[in-house]
Amino acid sequence: MDLTIRQEMPQDHPAVFALIQEAFAAEPLSDHREQFLVEWLRRSEAFVPELSLVAETDHRIVGHILLTRLKIRSGQDTSEALALAPVSVLPEYQRRGVGRRLIRAARERARTLGYLAVVLVGHADYYPRFGYQPAYRFGIELPFEVPQENSMVVALTEGGLKGVHGKVEYPPEFYE
């Protein structure tokens, strides 16, 4: 499949909204509001336009990924990292490498922009293949209840998580 990964543009927003809605429609662990989260995050201070990417084939957007800024706080110490939420692929394009390519492209862009780590809540059998590890191993905890195996983090550079520990502070838009 000929696939292009590019930065999302404002004219893509309606197609991305519909794509996310369709991608999560059958997901039992979803609140089915991911498309609204993306809209809220685009208007937030946490938004990094270069880290909102779409996957396109035959002039059709078939996938989307968003990385936004967050903080990891331990007492007075604060580290900046990114949240991966969400990665979405149209059902008919799932299991064809679209999500994998989006994840790798977003991580590479984040690394070149100087970010050191990405935090996510996701499927324990999917994300470890991209280097994600349980966050608790680094002393990183989420501000809400989630099974330990679903709370993950990855360093984007060698030593990117050195000295990073504490509680994740998501942007307020994650709680709307």
Secondary structure, 3 states (H helix, E strand, C coil): CCCEEEECCHHHHHHHHHHHHHHHCCCCCCCCCHHHHHHHHHCCCCEEEEEEEEEEECCEEEEEEEEEEEEEEECCEEEEEEEEEEEEECHHHCCCCHHHHHHHHHHHHHHHCCCCEEEEECCCCCHHHHCCEEHHHHCEECCCCCCHHHEEEEECCCCCCCCCCEEEECCHHHHC
